[in-house]
């Protein structure tokens, strides 16, 4: 489990109209200096935006957890919440409640835009170039300054946020099942 000081203050991040930034990070390619940069950027953001909640379901890998402990120490729990990994449905619920997502995950790059959530990808490349082209995600790599500046811009600039949040999702509009049912209904009743 996590040290008590990292989790004891979790009551309801993102409540009372507060913005919520969901963070995931676990890719091996980011271990070492890259992950250290990510942690330092997140710490800066928590200090710059004390009225924004940041929540990080932490991967179980010690190479993910140790840099987080080193960077955050006793600061955890003020407006940064470290929690154990979540099952899929609670994670989607949290993603839906979030304002934006910071991630190095491939799947989240597809799922978050379906919920209208801008995604900053903490990798130098992505296997989802269509999301980049559509404007639903932006690559920030593990660059401290890019992570801080792009997250800040999404939190402060409503037009910039809306452009990403309302960009056409290249993975569909979430209505495929309704269309299939309608098609089958027409075929069977015709």
C-alpha positions as YAML, in Angstrom:
chain: A
units: angstrom
residues:
- id: 1
  name: UNK
  ca: [0.00, 0.00, 0.00]
- id: 2
  name: UNK
  ca: [0.85, 3.66, -0.12]
- id: 3
  name: UNK
  ca: [2.11, 5.65, 2.86]
- id: 4
  name: UNK
  ca: [-0.81, 7.07, 4.84]
- id: 5
  name: UNK
  ca: [0.21, 10.69, 4.19]
- id: 6
  name: UNK
  ca: [-0.23, 10.08, 0.45]
- id: 7
  name: UNK
  ca: [-3.84, 8.96, 0.73]
- id: 8
  name: UNK
  ca: [-5.36, 10.12, 4.02]
- id: 9
  name: UNK
  ca: [-6.74, 13.41, 2.67]
- id: 10
  name: UNK
  ca: [-8.65, 11.89, -0.22]
- id: 11
  name: UNK
  ca: [-12.25, 12.81, 0.34]
- id: 12
  name: UNK
  ca: [-13.62, 13.93, -2.98]
- id: 13
  name: UNK
  ca: [-11.12, 15.46, -5.40]
- id: 14
  name: UNK
  ca: [-12.78, 17.59, -8.03]
- id: 15
  name: UNK
  ca: [-15.81, 18.44, -5.89]
- id: 16
  name: UNK
  ca: [-17.22, 21.91, -5.26]
- id: 17
  name: UNK
  ca: [-16.61, 22.97, -8.86]
- id: 18
  name: UNK
  ca: [-12.85, 22.46, -8.62]
- id: 19
  name: UNK
  ca: [-11.06, 21.44, -11.77]
- id: 20
  name: UNK
  ca: [-9.58, 17.96, -11.72]
- id: 21
  name: UNK
  ca: [-6.50, 16.81, -13.61]
- id: 22
  name: UNK
  ca: [-6.22, 13.04, -13.99]
- id: 23
  name: UNK
  ca: [-2.66, 11.72, -14.32]
- id: 24
  name: UNK
  ca: [-1.39, 8.33, -15.40]
- id: 25
  name: UNK
  ca: [2.20, 7.37, -16.06]
- id: 26
  name: UNK
  ca: [3.92, 4.04, -16.20]
- id: 27
  name: UNK
  ca: [5.80, 3.54, -19.49]
- id: 28
  name: UNK
  ca: [9.29, 2.10, -19.24]
- id: 29
  name: UNK
  ca: [10.55, 4.52, -21.87]
- id: 30
  name: UNK
  ca: [9.93, 7.34, -19.36]
- id: 31
  name: UNK
  ca: [11.77, 5.77, -16.39]
- id: 32
  name: UNK
  ca: [14.71, 7.72, -15.03]
- id: 33
  name: UNK
  ca: [15.18, 11.35, -16.00]
- id: 34
  name: UNK
  ca: [11.95, 11.49, -18.02]
- id: 35
  name: UNK
  ca: [9.82, 10.37, -15.11]
- id: 36
  name: UNK
  ca: [11.69, 12.70, -12.77]
- id: 37
  name: UNK
  ca: [10.81, 15.58, -15.13]
- id: 38
  name: UNK
  ca: [7.16, 14.50, -15.15]
- id: 39
  name: UNK
  ca: [7.02, 14.42, -11.33]
- id: 40
  name: UNK
  ca: [8.72, 17.81, -11.01]
- id: 41
  name: UNK
  ca: [6.32, 19.32, -13.56]
- id: 42
  name: UNK
  ca: [3.30, 17.93, -11.71]
- id: 43
  name: UNK
  ca: [4.62, 19.30, -8.42]
- id: 44
  name: UNK
  ca: [5.05, 22.74, -10.00]
- id: 45
  name: UNK
  ca: [1.50, 22.56, -11.35]
- id: 46
  name: UNK
  ca: [0.07, 21.65, -7.93]
- id: 47
  name: UNK
  ca: [1.80, 24.70, -6.48]
- id: 48
  name: UNK
  ca: [0.78, 27.01, -9.34]
- id: 49
  name: UNK
  ca: [-2.86, 25.86, -9.21]
- id: 50
  name: UNK
  ca: [-3.78, 25.35, -5.53]
- id: 51
  name: UNK
  ca: [-7.49, 25.36, -6.41]
- id: 52
  name: UNK
  ca: [-7.13, 22.50, -8.90]
- id: 53
  name: UNK
  ca: [-7.10, 18.89, -7.73]
- id: 54
  name: UNK
  ca: [-4.62, 16.47, -9.27]
- id: 55
  name: UNK
  ca: [-5.27, 12.75, -8.91]
- id: 56
  name: UNK
  ca: [-2.83, 10.01, -9.84]
- id: 57
  name: UNK
  ca: [-3.80, 6.34, -9.69]
- id: 58
  name: UNK
  ca: [-0.26, 5.04, -9.33]
- id: 59
  name: UNK
  ca: [1.06, 2.02, -11.16]
- id: 60
  name: UNK
  ca: [2.32, -0.73, -8.86]
- id: 61
  name: UNK
  ca: [5.83, -0.68, -10.34]
- id: 62
  name: UNK
  ca: [8.36, 0.58, -7.74]
- id: 63
  name: UNK
  ca: [10.17, 2.46, -10.52]
- id: 64
  name: UNK
  ca: [7.01, 4.59, -10.84]
- id: 65
  name: UNK
  ca: [6.31, 4.97, -7.13]
- id: 66
  name: UNK
  ca: [9.79, 5.81, -5.86]
- id: 67
  name: UNK
  ca: [10.32, 9.02, -7.88]
- id: 68
  name: UNK
  ca: [6.85, 10.17, -6.82]
- id: 69
  name: UNK
  ca: [7.73, 9.63, -3.16]
- id: 70
  name: UNK
  ca: [11.04, 11.45, -3.63]
- id: 71
  name: UNK
  ca: [9.50, 14.50, -5.33]
- id: 72
  name: UNK
  ca: [6.31, 14.85, -3.30]
- id: 73
  name: UNK
  ca: [7.19, 13.52, 0.13]
- id: 74
  name: UNK
  ca: [4.96, 15.23, 2.68]
- id: 75
  name: UNK
  ca: [3.37, 17.54, 0.09]
- id: 76
  name: UNK
  ca: [1.02, 14.78, -1.00]
- id: 77
  name: UNK
  ca: [-2.59, 15.31, -0.02]
- id: 78
  name: UNK
  ca: [-2.86, 19.08, -0.32]
- id: 79
  name: UNK
  ca: [-4.23, 19.12, -3.85]
- id: 80
  name: UNK
  ca: [-2.41, 16.06, -5.21]
- id: 81
  name: UNK
  ca: [-3.95, 12.69, -4.46]
- id: 82
  name: UNK
  ca: [-2.11, 9.41, -5.02]
- id: 83
  name: UNK
  ca: [-4.41, 6.41, -5.09]
- id: 84
  name: UNK
  ca: [-4.05, 2.73, -5.84]
- id: 85
  name: UNK
  ca: [-4.79, 1.60, -9.42]
- id: 86
  name: UNK
  ca: [-8.49, 1.51, -10.25]
- id: 87
  name: UNK
  ca: [-10.66, -1.07, -11.96]
- id: 88
  name: UNK
  ca: [-11.80, -0.02, -15.43]
- id: 89
  name: UNK
  ca: [-15.28, 1.39, -14.68]
- id: 90
  name: UNK
  ca: [-14.23, 3.51, -11.68]
- id: 91
  name: UNK
  ca: [-11.34, 4.79, -13.80]
- id: 92
  name: UNK
  ca: [-13.69, 5.80, -16.63]
- id: 93
  name: UNK
  ca: [-15.92, 7.53, -14.07]
- id: 94
  name: UNK
  ca: [-12.91, 9.48, -12.80]
- id: 95
  name: UNK
  ca: [-11.84, 10.29, -16.36]
- id: 96
  name: UNK
  ca: [-15.35, 11.59, -17.10]
- id: 97
  name: UNK
  ca: [-15.22, 13.83, -14.00]
- id: 98
  name: UNK
  ca: [-11.80, 15.19, -14.91]
- id: 99
  name: UNK
  ca: [-11.11, 18.47, -16.66]
- id: 100
  name: UNK
  ca: [-8.18, 17.05, -18.61]
- id: 101
  name: UNK
  ca: [-5.80, 14.11, -18.66]
- id: 102
  name: UNK
  ca: [-2.00, 13.92, -18.47]
- id: 103
  name: UNK
  ca: [-0.91, 10.45, -19.57]
- id: 104
  name: UNK
  ca: [1.59, 8.22, -21.29]
- id: 105
  name: UNK
  ca: [-1.08, 5.58, -21.94]
- id: 106
  name: UNK
  ca: [-2.14, 4.67, -25.45]
- id: 107
  name: UNK
  ca: [-5.69, 3.58, -24.65]
- id: 108
  name: UNK
  ca: [-6.51, 6.76, -22.77]
- id: 109
  name: UNK
  ca: [-5.59, 8.75, -25.89]
- id: 110
  name: UNK
  ca: [-8.57, 7.04, -27.54]
- id: 111
  name: UNK
  ca: [-11.01, 7.02, -24.62]
- id: 112
  name: UNK
  ca: [-10.68, 10.51, -23.12]
- id: 113
  name: UNK
  ca: [-11.58, 12.38, -26.34]
- id: 114
  name: UNK
  ca: [-14.83, 10.39, -26.42]
- id: 115
  name: UNK
  ca: [-15.64, 12.05, -23.10]
- id: 116
  name: UNK
  ca: [-14.59, 15.50, -24.36]
- id: 117
  name: UNK
  ca: [-11.40, 15.56, -22.29]
- id: 118
  name: UNK
  ca: [-8.21, 17.12, -23.69]
- id: 119
  name: UNK
  ca: [-5.21, 14.82, -23.41]
- id: 120
  name: UNK
  ca: [-1.57, 15.81, -23.02]
- id: 121
  name: UNK
  ca: [0.59, 12.84, -23.94]
- id: 122
  name: UNK
  ca: [3.79, 12.55, -21.92]
- id: 123
  name: UNK
  ca: [5.65, 10.73, -24.67]
- id: 124
  name: UNK
  ca: [7.71, 11.83, -27.64]
- id: 125
  name: UNK
  ca: [5.69, 9.73, -30.09]
- id: 126
  name: UNK
  ca: [2.24, 8.22, -30.29]
- id: 127
  name: UNK
  ca: [0.71, 5.28, -32.11]
- id: 128
  name: UNK
  ca: [-2.42, 7.44, -32.48]
- id: 129
  name: UNK
  ca: [-1.43, 10.06, -35.10]
- id: 130
  name: UNK
  ca: [-5.09, 10.52, -36.03]
- id: 131
  name: UNK
  ca: [-5.72, 11.95, -32.55]
- id: 132
  name: UNK
  ca: [-2.89, 14.45, -33.06]
- id: 133
  name: UNK
  ca: [-4.29, 15.44, -36.45]
- id: 134
  name: UNK
  ca: [-7.80, 15.81, -35.02]
- id: 135
  name: UNK
  ca: [-6.51, 17.99, -32.17]
- id: 136
  name: UNK
  ca: [-7.85, 15.84, -29.32]
- id: 137
  name: UNK
  ca: [-4.35, 15.13, -27.97]
- id: 138
  name: UNK
  ca: [-1.05, 16.97, -27.88]
- id: 139
  name: UNK
  ca: [2.43, 15.53, -27.37]
- id: 140
  name: UNK
  ca: [4.37, 17.14, -24.54]
- id: 141
  name: UNK
  ca: [6.93, 14.38, -24.02]
- id: 142
  name: UNK
  ca: [8.75, 14.36, -20.71]
- id: 143
  name: UNK
  ca: [9.79, 17.98, -21.14]
- id: 144
  name: UNK
  ca: [9.23, 19.78, -17.83]
- id: 145
  name: UNK
  ca: [8.50, 23.15, -19.48]
- id: 146
  name: UNK
  ca: [6.08, 21.74, -22.07]
- id: 147
  name: UNK
  ca: [4.13, 19.79, -19.47]
- id: 148
  name: UNK
  ca: [3.82, 22.86, -17.25]
- id: 149
  name: UNK
  ca: [3.04, 25.34, -20.06]
- id: 150
  name: UNK
  ca: [0.49, 23.19, -21.91]
- id: 151
  name: UNK
  ca: [-1.31, 22.10, -18.74]
- id: 152
  name: UNK
  ca: [-1.38, 25.72, -17.55]
- id: 153
  name: UNK
  ca: [-2.75, 26.84, -20.90]
- id: 154
  name: UNK
  ca: [-5.54, 24.25, -20.80]
- id: 155
  name: UNK
  ca: [-6.46, 25.27, -17.25]
- id: 156
  name: UNK
  ca: [-6.38, 29.02, -17.93]
- id: 157
  name: UNK
  ca: [-7.36, 29.55, -21.58]
- id: 158
  name: UNK
  ca: [-11.00, 28.61, -22.17]
- id: 159
  name: UNK
  ca: [-10.78, 28.93, -25.95]
- id: 160
  name: UNK
  ca: [-7.72, 26.67, -26.11]
- id: 161
  name: UNK
  ca: [-9.41, 24.16, -23.82]
- id: 162
  name: UNK
  ca: [-12.64, 24.19, -25.86]
- id: 163
  name: UNK
  ca: [-10.74, 23.68, -29.12]
- id: 164
  name: UNK
  ca: [-9.30, 20.41, -27.79]
- id: 165
  name: UNK
  ca: [-12.36, 19.31, -25.82]
- id: 166
  name: UNK
  ca: [-14.71, 19.86, -28.77]
- id: 167
  name: UNK
  ca: [-12.43, 18.61, -31.54]
- id: 168
  name: UNK
  ca: [-13.97, 15.86, -33.64]
- id: 169
  name: UNK
  ca: [-13.09, 12.55, -32.06]
- id: 170
  name: UNK
  ca: [-11.31, 10.44, -34.69]
- id: 171
  name: UNK
  ca: [-12.47, 7.28, -32.91]
- id: 172
  name: UNK
  ca: [-16.18, 7.95, -33.34]
- id: 173
  name: UNK
  ca: [-18.99, 9.65, -31.47]
- id: 174
  name: UNK
  ca: [-19.99, 6.81, -29.15]
- id: 175
  name: UNK
  ca: [-23.25, 6.11, -30.97]
- id: 176
  name: UNK
  ca: [-22.25, 3.00, -32.94]
- id: 177
  name: UNK
  ca: [-24.47, 0.65, -30.93]
- id: 178
  name: UNK
  ca: [-27.55, 2.84, -31.53]
- id: 179
  name: UNK
  ca: [-26.83, 2.88, -35.25]
- id: 180
  name: UNK
  ca: [-26.41, -0.89, -35.33]
- id: 181
  name: UNK
  ca: [-29.70, -1.45, -33.51]
- id: 182
  name: UNK
  ca: [-31.47, 0.98, -35.85]
- id: 183
  name: UNK
  ca: [-29.98, -0.73, -38.92]
- id: 184
  name: UNK
  ca: [-30.96, -4.20, -37.69]
- id: 185
  name: UNK
  ca: [-34.44, -3.00, -36.78]
- id: 186
  name: UNK
  ca: [-34.96, -1.60, -40.28]
- id: 187
  name: UNK
  ca: [-33.67, -4.82, -41.88]
- id: 188
  name: UNK
  ca: [-35.88, -7.10, -39.79]
- id: 189
  name: UNK
  ca: [-39.04, -5.00, -40.07]
- id: 190
  name: UNK
  ca: [-38.73, -4.15, -43.77]
...
